[in-house]
């Protein structure tokens, strides 16, 4: 069991172990992003494409970024949410010139 309960005088806080080995409190969690607070130093993190494994109670993610304040984390979360949501909408071709489109296609080919 990798869910930890921290009892303070007034509150109980559930802490989850992430695949980076650190303990976090969950502030918000959805299919695109999660905002987490580190149990160790009080810093915040935003995890992209989080997955909560209910069997082991661990949080996995595709990437994670760390921030000093909750405000910075929420701003980054908003940017990520905007990026994830914009991928569903087609981008008009007229916004790109041929050189940029070709460069994007070459980069996609190299990453495979």
Biopython code that builds the backbone (N, CA, C, O; Angstrom):
import numpy as np
from Bio.PDB.StructureBuilder import StructureBuilder

atoms = [
    (1, "UNK", "N", (0.852, -1.176, 0.000)),
    (1, "UNK", "CA", (0.000, 0.000, 0.000)),
    (1, "UNK", "C", (0.892, 1.232, 0.000)),
    (1, "UNK", "O", (1.741, 1.384, 0.879)),
    (2, "UNK", "N", (0.705, 2.118, -0.985)),
    (2, "UNK", "CA", (1.572, 3.282, -1.081)),
    (2, "UNK", "C", (0.818, 4.586, -0.872)),
    (2, "UNK", "O", (1.294, 5.646, -1.277)),
    (3, "UNK", "N", (-0.350, 4.521, -0.247)),
    (3, "UNK", "CA", (-1.056, 5.730, 0.150)),
    (3, "UNK", "C", (-0.723, 5.971, 1.610)),
    (3, "UNK", "O", (-0.829, 5.063, 2.435)),
    (4, "UNK", "N", (-0.324, 7.177, 1.925)),
    (4, "UNK", "CA", (0.090, 7.492, 3.275)),
    (4, "UNK", "C", (-0.875, 8.498, 3.874)),
    (4, "UNK", "O", (-1.314, 9.426, 3.194)),
    (5, "UNK", "N", (-1.201, 8.318, 5.134)),
    (5, "UNK", "CA", (-2.112, 9.243, 5.814)),
    (5, "UNK", "C", (-1.303, 10.005, 6.850)),
    (5, "UNK", "O", (-0.659, 9.411, 7.715)),
    (6, "UNK", "N", (-1.343, 11.298, 6.753)),
    (6, "UNK", "CA", (-0.623, 12.156, 7.692)),
    (6, "UNK", "C", (-1.673, 12.831, 8.575)),
    (6, "UNK", "O", (-2.522, 13.568, 8.074)),
    (7, "UNK", "N", (-1.620, 12.587, 9.870)),
    (7, "UNK", "CA", (-2.573, 13.190, 10.804)),
    (7, "UNK", "C", (-1.944, 14.400, 11.472)),
    (7, "UNK", "O", (-0.897, 14.306, 12.112)),
    (8, "UNK", "N", (-2.609, 15.542, 11.311)),
    (8, "UNK", "CA", (-2.201, 16.726, 12.056)),
    (8, "UNK", "C", (-3.281, 16.978, 13.111)),
    (8, "UNK", "O", (-4.202, 16.174, 13.251)),
    (9, "UNK", "N", (-3.181, 18.051, 13.830)),
    (9, "UNK", "CA", (-4.127, 18.298, 14.915)),
    (9, "UNK", "C", (-5.568, 18.418, 14.432)),
    (9, "UNK", "O", (-6.484, 17.989, 15.134)),
    (10, "UNK", "N", (-5.790, 18.991, 13.249)),
    (10, "UNK", "CA", (-7.156, 19.206, 12.796)),
    (10, "UNK", "C", (-7.512, 18.434, 11.526)),
    (10, "UNK", "O", (-8.689, 18.179, 11.271)),
    (11, "UNK", "N", (-6.523, 18.062, 10.737)),
    (11, "UNK", "CA", (-6.808, 17.490, 9.417)),
    (11, "UNK", "C", (-6.092, 16.166, 9.198)),
    (11, "UNK", "O", (-5.054, 15.885, 9.797)),
    (12, "UNK", "N", (-6.678, 15.371, 8.326)),
    (12, "UNK", "CA", (-6.000, 14.186, 7.813)),
    (12, "UNK", "C", (-5.685, 14.452, 6.352)),
    (12, "UNK", "O", (-6.553, 14.903, 5.604)),
    (13, "UNK", "N", (-4.467, 14.182, 5.940)),
    (13, "UNK", "CA", (-4.047, 14.436, 4.563)),
    (13, "UNK", "C", (-3.600, 13.123, 3.944)),
    (13, "UNK", "O", (-2.769, 12.416, 4.513)),
    (14, "UNK", "N", (-4.148, 12.794, 2.779)),
    (14, "UNK", "CA", (-3.708, 11.605, 2.057)),
    (14, "UNK", "C", (-2.553, 11.982, 1.153)),
    (14, "UNK", "O", (-2.647, 12.935, 0.380)),
    (15, "UNK", "N", (-1.475, 11.244, 1.247)),
    (15, "UNK", "CA", (-0.306, 11.462, 0.416)),
    (15, "UNK", "C", (-0.135, 10.257, -0.498)),
    (15, "UNK", "O", (-0.261, 9.112, -0.065)),
    (16, "UNK", "N", (0.156, 10.532, -1.776)),
    (16, "UNK", "CA", (0.329, 9.481, -2.765)),
    (16, "UNK", "C", (1.770, 9.460, -3.233)),
    (16, "UNK", "O", (2.393, 10.508, -3.400)),
    (17, "UNK", "N", (2.295, 8.274, -3.444)),
    (17, "UNK", "CA", (3.659, 8.151, -3.932)),
    (17, "UNK", "C", (3.634, 8.172, -5.454)),
    (17, "UNK", "O", (2.912, 7.401, -6.085)),
    (18, "UNK", "N", (4.432, 9.065, -6.035)),
    (18, "UNK", "CA", (4.545, 9.150, -7.487)),
    (18, "UNK", "C", (5.677, 8.251, -7.965)),
    (18, "UNK", "O", (6.489, 7.769, -7.176)),
    (19, "UNK", "N", (5.710, 8.041, -9.260)),
    (19, "UNK", "CA", (6.754, 7.192, -9.822)),
    (19, "UNK", "C", (8.137, 7.839, -9.720)),
    (19, "UNK", "O", (9.141, 7.178, -9.982)),
    (20, "UNK", "N", (8.207, 9.120, -9.345)),
    (20, "UNK", "CA", (9.514, 9.736, -9.106)),
    (20, "UNK", "C", (10.014, 9.462, -7.690)),
    (20, "UNK", "O", (11.088, 9.925, -7.305)),
    (21, "UNK", "N", (9.220, 8.694, -6.907)),
    (21, "UNK", "CA", (9.628, 8.318, -5.563)),
    (21, "UNK", "C", (9.257, 9.315, -4.488)),
    (21, "UNK", "O", (9.529, 9.066, -3.314)),
    (22, "UNK", "N", (8.647, 10.435, -4.840)),
    (22, "UNK", "CA", (8.284, 11.467, -3.873)),
    (22, "UNK", "C", (6.823, 11.334, -3.470)),
    (22, "UNK", "O", (6.013, 10.770, -4.205)),
    (23, "UNK", "N", (6.496, 11.859, -2.292)),
    (23, "UNK", "CA", (5.124, 11.858, -1.803)),
    (23, "UNK", "C", (4.461, 13.189, -2.126)),
    (23, "UNK", "O", (5.067, 14.248, -1.967)),
    (24, "UNK", "N", (3.206, 13.129, -2.582)),
    (24, "UNK", "CA", (2.474, 14.332, -2.951)),
    (24, "UNK", "C", (1.047, 14.290, -2.419)),
    (24, "UNK", "O", (0.446, 13.225, -2.273)),
    (25, "UNK", "N", (0.529, 15.472, -2.134)),
    (25, "UNK", "CA", (-0.890, 15.646, -1.854)),
    (25, "UNK", "C", (-1.532, 16.108, -3.155)),
    (25, "UNK", "O", (-0.973, 16.958, -3.846)),
    (26, "UNK", "N", (-2.685, 15.568, -3.498)),
    (26, "UNK", "CA", (-3.363, 15.944, -4.739)),
    (26, "UNK", "C", (-4.222, 17.179, -4.506)),
    (26, "UNK", "O", (-5.063, 17.193, -3.607)),
    (27, "UNK", "N", (-4.009, 18.223, -5.320)),
    (27, "UNK", "CA", (-4.855, 19.414, -5.295)),
    (27, "UNK", "C", (-5.959, 19.296, -6.329)),
    (27, "UNK", "O", (-7.119, 19.578, -6.029)),
    (28, "UNK", "N", (-5.618, 18.887, -7.534)),
    (28, "UNK", "CA", (-6.614, 18.656, -8.580)),
    (28, "UNK", "C", (-6.094, 17.538, -9.474)),
    (28, "UNK", "O", (-4.887, 17.344, -9.613)),
    (29, "UNK", "N", (-7.030, 16.806, -10.077)),
    (29, "UNK", "CA", (-6.649, 15.633, -10.860)),
    (29, "UNK", "C", (-7.685, 15.424, -11.945)),
    (29, "UNK", "O", (-8.863, 15.230, -11.647)),
    (30, "UNK", "N", (-7.264, 15.462, -13.199)),
    (30, "UNK", "CA", (-8.151, 15.104, -14.303)),
    (30, "UNK", "C", (-7.342, 14.348, -15.346)),
    (30, "UNK", "O", (-6.163, 14.071, -15.123)),
    (31, "UNK", "N", (-7.937, 14.016, -16.458)),
    (31, "UNK", "CA", (-7.252, 13.162, -17.429)),
    (31, "UNK", "C", (-6.069, 13.850, -18.111)),
    (31, "UNK", "O", (-5.176, 13.170, -18.615)),
    (32, "UNK", "N", (-6.044, 15.180, -18.137)),
    (32, "UNK", "CA", (-4.949, 15.896, -18.798)),
    (32, "UNK", "C", (-3.830, 16.307, -17.851)),
    (32, "UNK", "O", (-2.651, 16.159, -18.173)),
    (33, "UNK", "N", (-4.202, 16.825, -16.678)),
    (33, "UNK", "CA", (-3.197, 17.354, -15.757)),
    (33, "UNK", "C", (-3.584, 17.106, -14.301)),
    (33, "UNK", "O", (-4.753, 16.896, -13.976)),
    (34, "UNK", "N", (-2.588, 17.135, -13.448)),
    (34, "UNK", "CA", (-2.809, 17.056, -12.003)),
    (34, "UNK", "C", (-1.913, 18.079, -11.330)),
    (34, "UNK", "O", (-0.751, 18.237, -11.704)),
    (35, "UNK", "N", (-2.458, 18.781, -10.327)),
    (35, "UNK", "CA", (-1.662, 19.697, -9.524)),
    (35, "UNK", "C", (-1.410, 19.001, -8.188)),
    (35, "UNK", "O", (-2.344, 18.569, -7.513)),
    (36, "UNK", "N", (-0.140, 18.901, -7.821)),
    (36, "UNK", "CA", (0.269, 18.169, -6.636)),
    (36, "UNK", "C", (1.116, 19.051, -5.730)),
    (36, "UNK", "O", (1.796, 19.962, -6.201)),
    (37, "UNK", "N", (1.074, 18.778, -4.421)),
    (37, "UNK", "CA", (1.938, 19.485, -3.468)),
    (37, "UNK", "C", (2.890, 18.479, -2.850)),
    (37, "UNK", "O", (2.470, 17.434, -2.351)),
    (38, "UNK", "N", (4.165, 18.799, -2.887)),
    (38, "UNK", "CA", (5.184, 17.907, -2.352)),
    (38, "UNK", "C", (5.097, 17.853, -0.830)),
    (38, "UNK", "O", (4.998, 18.890, -0.174)),
    (39, "UNK", "N", (5.133, 16.656, -0.276)),
    (39, "UNK", "CA", (5.096, 16.490, 1.173)),
    (39, "UNK", "C", (6.430, 16.865, 1.808)),
    (39, "UNK", "O", (6.484, 17.220, 2.985)),
    (40, "UNK", "N", (7.501, 16.787, 1.029)),
    (40, "UNK", "CA", (8.837, 17.022, 1.570)),
    (40, "UNK", "C", (9.151, 18.508, 1.769)),
    (40, "UNK", "O", (9.557, 18.924, 2.854)),
    (41, "UNK", "N", (8.957, 19.303, 0.711)),
    (41, "UNK", "CA", (9.400, 20.692, 0.794)),
    (41, "UNK", "C", (8.284, 21.714, 0.565)),
    (41, "UNK", "O", (8.545, 22.917, 0.568)),
    (42, "UNK", "N", (7.058, 21.258, 0.369)),
    (42, "UNK", "CA", (5.943, 22.186, 0.184)),
    (42, "UNK", "C", (5.856, 22.804, -1.192)),
    (42, "UNK", "O", (4.971, 23.623, -1.438)),
    (43, "UNK", "N", (6.757, 22.432, -2.105)),
    (43, "UNK", "CA", (6.675, 22.930, -3.473)),
    (43, "UNK", "C", (5.543, 22.232, -4.205)),
    (43, "UNK", "O", (5.000, 21.234, -3.732)),
    (44, "UNK", "N", (5.199, 22.763, -5.349)),
    (44, "UNK", "CA", (4.091, 22.233, -6.132)),
    (44, "UNK", "C", (4.605, 21.625, -7.428)),
    (44, "UNK", "O", (5.702, 21.936, -7.892)),
    (45, "UNK", "N", (3.787, 20.752, -7.999)),
    (45, "UNK", "CA", (4.147, 20.110, -9.252)),
    (45, "UNK", "C", (2.904, 19.988, -10.115)),
    (45, "UNK", "O", (1.786, 19.871, -9.612)),
    (46, "UNK", "N", (3.120, 20.018, -11.423)),
    (46, "UNK", "CA", (2.047, 19.769, -12.389)),
    (46, "UNK", "C", (2.470, 18.561, -13.208)),
    (46, "UNK", "O", (3.515, 18.565, -13.860)),
    (47, "UNK", "N", (1.640, 17.531, -13.162)),
    (47, "UNK", "CA", (1.908, 16.301, -13.901)),
    (47, "UNK", "C", (1.030, 16.266, -15.141)),
    (47, "UNK", "O", (-0.176, 16.497, -15.062)),
    (48, "UNK", "N", (1.632, 15.978, -16.277)),
    (48, "UNK", "CA", (0.886, 15.868, -17.534)),
    (48, "UNK", "C", (0.424, 14.429, -17.727)),
    (48, "UNK", "O", (1.166, 13.484, -17.461)),
    (49, "UNK", "N", (-0.813, 14.278, -18.193)),
    (49, "UNK", "CA", (-1.412, 12.964, -18.450)),
    (49, "UNK", "C", (-1.220, 12.011, -17.257)),
    (49, "UNK", "O", (-0.640, 10.935, -17.401)),
    (50, "UNK", "N", (-1.715, 12.422, -16.079)),
    (50, "UNK", "CA", (-1.530, 11.584, -14.890)),
    (50, "UNK", "C", (-2.400, 10.336, -14.935)),
    (50, "UNK", "O", (-3.454, 10.312, -15.572)),
    (51, "UNK", "N", (-1.932, 9.305, -14.245)),
    (51, "UNK", "CA", (-2.684, 8.062, -14.134)),
    (51, "UNK", "C", (-2.553, 7.564, -12.696)),
    (51, "UNK", "O", (-1.444, 7.327, -12.218)),
    (52, "UNK", "N", (-3.676, 7.407, -12.014)),
    (52, "UNK", "CA", (-3.676, 6.914, -10.646)),
    (52, "UNK", "C", (-3.931, 5.414, -10.685)),
    (52, "UNK", "O", (-5.028, 4.970, -11.026)),
    (53, "UNK", "N", (-2.921, 4.645, -10.337)),
    (53, "UNK", "CA", (-3.046, 3.195, -10.296)),
    (53, "UNK", "C", (-3.740, 2.830, -8.985)),
    (53, "UNK", "O", (-3.154, 2.959, -7.910)),
    (54, "UNK", "N", (-4.976, 2.378, -9.077)),
    (54, "UNK", "CA", (-5.760, 2.094, -7.877)),
    (54, "UNK", "C", (-5.277, 0.842, -7.155)),
    (54, "UNK", "O", (-5.556, 0.671, -5.968)),
    (55, "UNK", "N", (-4.560, -0.030, -7.847)),
    (55, "UNK", "CA", (-4.069, -1.247, -7.213)),
    (55, "UNK", "C", (-2.902, -0.942, -6.276)),
    (55, "UNK", "O", (-2.861, -1.431, -5.148)),
    (56, "UNK", "N", (-1.954, -0.132, -6.749)),
    (56, "UNK", "CA", (-0.779, 0.205, -5.933)),
    (56, "UNK", "C", (-0.877, 1.580, -5.294)),
    (56, "UNK", "O", (-0.025, 1.946, -4.485)),
    (57, "UNK", "N", (-1.908, 2.351, -5.647)),
    (57, "UNK", "CA", (-2.083, 3.720, -5.151)),
    (57, "UNK", "C", (-0.880, 4.609, -5.447)),
    (57, "UNK", "O", (-0.456, 5.404, -4.607)),
    (58, "UNK", "N", (-0.344, 4.463, -6.638)),
    (58, "UNK", "CA", (0.740, 5.329, -7.084)),
    (58, "UNK", "C", (0.258, 6.169, -8.261)),
    (58, "UNK", "O", (-0.665, 5.783, -8.979)),
    (59, "UNK", "N", (0.886, 7.305, -8.445)),
    (59, "UNK", "CA", (0.552, 8.201, -9.549)),
    (59, "UNK", "C", (1.666, 8.127, -10.581)),
    (59, "UNK", "O", (2.838, 8.326, -10.264)),
    (60, "UNK", "N", (1.287, 7.840, -11.815)),
    (60, "UNK", "CA", (2.227, 7.844, -12.928)),
    (60, "UNK", "C", (1.859, 9.019, -13.831)),
    (60, "UNK", "O", (0.744, 9.532, -13.739)),
    (61, "UNK", "N", (2.761, 9.453, -14.693)),
    (61, "UNK", "CA", (2.519, 10.616, -15.545)),
    (61, "UNK", "C", (3.475, 10.575, -16.719)),
    (61, "UNK", "O", (4.462, 9.839, -16.707)),
    (62, "UNK", "N", (3.169, 11.381, -17.746)),
    (62, "UNK", "CA", (4.078, 11.435, -18.888)),
    (62, "UNK", "C", (5.207, 12.429, -18.647)),
    (62, "UNK", "O", (6.316, 12.227, -19.143)),
    (63, "UNK", "N", (4.951, 13.499, -17.896)),
    (63, "UNK", "CA", (5.994, 14.451, -17.520)),
    (63, "UNK", "C", (5.541, 15.205, -16.281)),
    (63, "UNK", "O", (4.354, 15.239, -15.957)),
    (64, "UNK", "N", (6.504, 15.809, -15.593)),
    (64, "UNK", "CA", (6.180, 16.570, -14.385)),
    (64, "UNK", "C", (7.080, 17.797, -14.324)),
    (64, "UNK", "O", (8.266, 17.728, -14.649)),
    (65, "UNK", "N", (6.507, 18.915, -13.906)),
    (65, "UNK", "CA", (7.247, 20.167, -13.736)),
    (65, "UNK", "C", (7.017, 20.661, -12.312)),
    (65, "UNK", "O", (5.913, 20.541, -11.781)),
    (66, "UNK", "N", (8.068, 21.222, -11.690)),
    (66, "UNK", "CA", (7.997, 21.664, -10.301)),
    (66, "UNK", "C", (7.979, 23.191, -10.221)),
    (66, "UNK", "O", (8.609, 23.878, -11.025)),
    (67, "UNK", "N", (7.236, 23.712, -9.221)),
    (67, "UNK", "CA", (7.079, 25.154, -9.042)),
    (67, "UNK", "C", (7.153, 25.500, -7.560)),
    (67, "UNK", "O", (6.903, 24.656, -6.699)),
    (68, "UNK", "N", (7.502, 26.758, -7.274)),
    (68, "UNK", "CA", (7.614, 27.209, -5.891)),
    (68, "UNK", "C", (6.267, 27.583, -5.282)),
    (68, "UNK", "O", (6.078, 27.459, -4.072)),
    (69, "UNK", "N", (5.327, 28.041, -6.112)),
    (69, "UNK", "CA", (4.038, 28.491, -5.581)),
    (69, "UNK", "C", (2.877, 27.796, -6.295)),
    (69, "UNK", "O", (3.016, 27.297, -7.412)),
    (70, "UNK", "N", (1.745, 27.779, -5.624)),
    (70, "UNK", "CA", (0.537, 27.201, -6.204)),
    (70, "UNK", "C", (0.072, 28.030, -7.401)),
    (70, "UNK", "O", (-0.456, 27.482, -8.369)),
    (71, "UNK", "N", (0.268, 29.346, -7.337)),
    (71, "UNK", "CA", (-0.126, 30.223, -8.438)),
    (71, "UNK", "C", (0.629, 29.858, -9.720)),
    (71, "UNK", "O", (0.026, 29.761, -10.789)),
    (72, "UNK", "N", (1.944, 29.657, -9.613)),
    (72, "UNK", "CA", (2.744, 29.267, -10.782)),
    (72, "UNK", "C", (2.281, 27.919, -11.332)),
    (72, "UNK", "O", (2.198, 27.735, -12.546)),
    (73, "UNK", "N", (1.982, 26.983, -10.439)),
    (73, "UNK", "CA", (1.530, 25.654, -10.865)),
    (73, "UNK", "C", (0.195, 25.750, -11.590)),
    (73, "UNK", "O", (-0.001, 25.101, -12.618)),
    (74, "UNK", "N", (-0.725, 26.557, -11.064)),
    (74, "UNK", "CA", (-2.036, 26.702, -11.705)),
    (74, "UNK", "C", (-1.916, 27.378, -13.072)),
    (74, "UNK", "O", (-2.646, 27.028, -14.000)),
    (75, "UNK", "N", (-1.007, 28.339, -13.204)),
    (75, "UNK", "CA", (-0.797, 28.993, -14.500)),
    (75, "UNK", "C", (-0.250, 28.001, -15.521)),
    (75, "UNK", "O", (-0.677, 27.994, -16.676)),
    (76, "UNK", "N", (0.683, 27.171, -15.100)),
    (76, "UNK", "CA", (1.246, 26.164, -15.998)),
    (76, "UNK", "C", (0.181, 25.129, -16.365)),
    (76, "UNK", "O", (0.108, 24.692, -17.513)),
    (77, "UNK", "N", (-0.641, 24.741, -15.395)),
    (77, "UNK", "CA", (-1.729, 23.795, -15.656)),
    (77, "UNK", "C", (-2.671, 24.363, -16.711)),
    (77, "UNK", "O", (-3.089, 23.642, -17.618)),
    (78, "UNK", "N", (-3.009, 25.646, -16.605)),
    (78, "UNK", "CA", (-3.893, 26.285, -17.580)),
    (78, "UNK", "C", (-3.283, 26.250, -18.979)),
    (78, "UNK", "O", (-3.986, 26.009, -19.961)),
    (79, "UNK", "N", (-1.974, 26.490, -19.068)),
    (79, "UNK", "CA", (-1.296, 26.422, -20.376)),
    (79, "UNK", "C", (-1.349, 25.010, -20.943)),
    (79, "UNK", "O", (-1.634, 24.820, -22.125)),
    (80, "UNK", "N", (-1.074, 24.020, -20.099)),
    (80, "UNK", "CA", (-1.116, 22.632, -20.562)),
    (80, "UNK", "C", (-2.525, 22.236, -21.003)),
    (80, "UNK", "O", (-2.705, 21.601, -22.042)),
    (81, "UNK", "N", (-3.517, 22.616, -20.204)),
    (81, "UNK", "CA", (-4.904, 22.305, -20.563)),
    (81, "UNK", "C", (-5.252, 22.929, -21.906)),
    (81, "UNK", "O", (-5.943, 22.311, -22.717)),
    (82, "UNK", "N", (-4.781, 24.147, -22.147)),
    (82, "UNK", "CA", (-5.017, 24.807, -23.426)),
    (82, "UNK", "C", (-4.371, 24.067, -24.572)),
    (82, "UNK", "O", (-4.955, 23.946, -25.649)),
    (83, "UNK", "N", (-3.154, 23.565, -24.345)),
    (83, "UNK", "CA", (-2.474, 22.794, -25.388)),
    (83, "UNK", "C", (-3.198, 21.478, -25.678)),
    (83, "UNK", "O", (-3.381, 21.107, -26.837)),
    (84, "UNK", "N", (-3.604, 20.784, -24.630)),
    (84, "UNK", "CA", (-4.296, 19.519, -24.834)),
    (84, "UNK", "C", (-5.626, 19.725, -25.534)),
    (84, "UNK", "O", (-6.001, 18.931, -26.397)),
    (85, "UNK", "N", (-6.346, 20.784, -25.174)),
    (85, "UNK", "CA", (-7.642, 21.062, -25.794)),
    (85, "UNK", "C", (-7.493, 21.538, -27.227)),
    (85, "UNK", "O", (-8.354, 21.252, -28.058)),
    (86, "UNK", "N", (-6.414, 22.261, -27.539)),
    (86, "UNK", "CA", (-6.238, 22.786, -28.891)),
    (86, "UNK", "C", (-5.870, 21.688, -29.881)),
    (86, "UNK", "O", (-6.058, 21.867, -31.085)),
    (87, "UNK", "N", (-5.354, 20.562, -29.410)),
    (87, "UNK", "CA", (-4.992, 19.471, -30.312)),
    (87, "UNK", "C", (-6.227, 18.836, -30.950)),
    (87, "UNK", "O", (-6.132, 18.211, -32.007)),
    (88, "UNK", "N", (-7.375, 18.995, -30.311)),
    (88, "UNK", "CA", (-8.603, 18.424, -30.853)),
    (88, "UNK", "C", (-9.157, 19.235, -32.017)),
    (88, "UNK", "O", (-9.942, 18.730, -32.820)),
    (89, "UNK", "N", (-8.742, 20.499, -32.102)),
    (89, "UNK", "CA", (-9.258, 21.377, -33.142)),
    (89, "UNK", "C", (-8.257, 21.443, -34.294)),
    (89, "UNK", "O", (-7.054, 21.548, -34.056)),
    (90, "UNK", "N", (-8.734, 21.384, -35.535)),
    (90, "UNK", "CA", (-7.807, 21.485, -36.672)),
    (90, "UNK", "C", (-7.206, 22.886, -36.772)),
    (90, "UNK", "O", (-7.889, 23.885, -36.548)),
    (91, "UNK", "N", (-5.933, 22.942, -37.109)),
    (91, "UNK", "CA", (-5.244, 24.221, -37.268)),
    (91, "UNK", "C", (-5.346, 24.630, -38.726)),
    (91, "UNK", "O", (-4.987, 23.853, -39.611)),
    (92, "UNK", "N", (-5.834, 25.847, -38.994)),
    (92, "UNK", "CA", (-5.927, 26.286, -40.395)),
    (92, "UNK", "C", (-4.552, 26.277, -41.061)),
    (92, "UNK", "O", (-3.577, 26.754, -40.480)),
    (93, "UNK", "N", (-4.472, 25.745, -42.259)),
    (93, "UNK", "CA", (-3.204, 25.607, -42.970)),
    (93, "UNK", "C", (-2.607, 26.969, -43.319)),
    (93, "UNK", "O", (-1.386, 27.092, -43.415)),
    (94, "UNK", "N", (-3.437, 27.988, -43.511)),
    (94, "UNK", "CA", (-2.925, 29.285, -43.932)),
    (94, "UNK", "C", (-2.045, 29.961, -42.886)),
    (94, "UNK", "O", (-1.354, 30.928, -43.206)),
    (95, "UNK", "N", (-2.053, 29.470, -41.627)),
    (95, "UNK", "CA", (-1.224, 30.077, -40.594)),
    (95, "UNK", "C", (0.247, 29.699, -40.746)),
    (95, "UNK", "O", (1.112, 30.356, -40.165)),
    (96, "UNK", "N", (0.542, 28.666, -41.506)),
    (96, "UNK", "CA", (1.912, 28.205, -41.663)),
    (96, "UNK", "C", (2.377, 28.418, -43.096)),
    (96, "UNK", "O", (1.599, 28.298, -44.042)),
    (97, "UNK", "N", (3.662, 28.737, -43.239)),
    (97, "UNK", "CA", (4.201, 28.725, -44.591)),
    (97, "UNK", "C", (4.756, 27.318, -44.854)),
    (97, "UNK", "O", (4.899, 26.537, -43.914)),
    (98, "UNK", "N", (5.060, 26.990, -46.070)),
    (98, "UNK", "CA", (5.483, 25.634, -46.441)),
    (98, "UNK", "C", (6.749, 25.195, -45.716)),
    (98, "UNK", "O", (6.897, 24.022, -45.374)),
    (99, "UNK", "N", (7.657, 26.132, -45.482)),
    (99, "UNK", "CA", (8.916, 25.781, -44.835)),
    (99, "UNK", "C", (8.683, 25.283, -43.406)),
    (99, "UNK", "O", (9.278, 24.291, -42.986)),
    (100, "UNK", "N", (7.816, 25.973, -42.663)),
    (100, "UNK", "CA", (7.526, 25.570, -41.289)),
    (100, "UNK", "C", (6.823, 24.228, -41.273)),
    (100, "UNK", "O", (7.180, 23.368, -40.468)),
    (101, "UNK", "N", (5.840, 24.016, -42.131)),
    (101, "UNK", "CA", (5.119, 22.744, -42.194)),
    (101, "UNK", "C", (6.079, 21.613, -42.526)),
    (101, "UNK", "O", (5.989, 20.535, -41.938)),
    (102, "UNK", "N", (7.001, 21.843, -43.465)),
    (102, "UNK", "CA", (7.972, 20.814, -43.837)),
    (102, "UNK", "C", (8.866, 20.491, -42.639)),
    (102, "UNK", "O", (9.164, 19.322, -42.392)),
    (103, "UNK", "N", (9.295, 21.506, -41.895)),
    (103, "UNK", "CA", (10.146, 21.310, -40.736)),
    (103, "UNK", "C", (9.435, 20.460, -39.682)),
    (103, "UNK", "O", (10.052, 19.577, -39.088)),
    (104, "UNK", "N", (8.163, 20.711, -39.447)),
    (104, "UNK", "CA", (7.386, 19.928, -38.486)),
    (104, "UNK", "C", (7.296, 18.481, -38.937)),
    (104, "UNK", "O", (7.443, 17.573, -38.119)),
    (105, "UNK", "N", (7.060, 18.248, -40.216)),
    (105, "UNK", "CA", (6.957, 16.875, -40.728)),
    (105, "UNK", "C", (8.278, 16.130, -40.605)),
    (105, "UNK", "O", (8.289, 14.939, -40.294)),
    (106, "UNK", "N", (9.395, 16.818, -40.847)),
    (106, "UNK", "CA", (10.707, 16.193, -40.707)),
    (106, "UNK", "C", (10.960, 15.813, -39.254)),
    (106, "UNK", "O", (11.469, 14.725, -38.987)),
    (107, "UNK", "N", (10.617, 16.680, -38.316)),
    (107, "UNK", "CA", (10.822, 16.387, -36.902)),
    (107, "UNK", "C", (9.956, 15.204, -36.482)),
    (107, "UNK", "O", (10.409, 14.351, -35.719)),
    (108, "UNK", "N", (8.724, 15.138, -36.965)),
    (108, "UNK", "CA", (7.868, 14.012, -36.615)),
    (108, "UNK", "C", (8.465, 12.716, -37.147)),
    (108, "UNK", "O", (8.423, 11.694, -36.462)),
    (109, "UNK", "N", (9.012, 12.742, -38.341)),
    (109, "UNK", "CA", (9.612, 11.553, -38.937)),
    (109, "UNK", "C", (10.822, 11.078, -38.155)),
    (109, "UNK", "O", (11.046, 9.873, -38.044)),
    (110, "UNK", "N", (11.603, 11.994, -37.613)),
    (110, "UNK", "CA", (12.794, 11.621, -36.863)),
    (110, "UNK", "C", (12.450, 11.037, -35.501)),
    (110, "UNK", "O", (13.195, 10.205, -34.983)),
    (111, "UNK", "N", (11.341, 11.455, -34.918)),
    (111, "UNK", "CA", (11.005, 10.974, -33.581)),
    (111, "UNK", "C", (10.496, 9.538, -33.604)),
    (111, "UNK", "O", (10.476, 8.878, -32.565)),
    (112, "UNK", "N", (10.084, 9.043, -34.771)),
    (112, "UNK", "CA", (9.605, 7.667, -34.838)),
    (112, "UNK", "C", (10.781, 6.776, -34.837)),
    (112, "UNK", "O", (10.631, 5.555, -34.888)),
]
sb = StructureBuilder()
sb.init_structure("model")
sb.init_model(0)
sb.init_chain("A")
sb.init_seg("    ")
for serial, (resi, resn, name, xyz) in enumerate(atoms, 1):
    if name == "N":
        sb.init_residue(resn, " ", resi, " ")
    sb.init_atom(name, np.array(xyz, "f"), 0.0, 1.0, " ", f" {name:<3s}", serial, name[0])
structure = sb.get_structure()
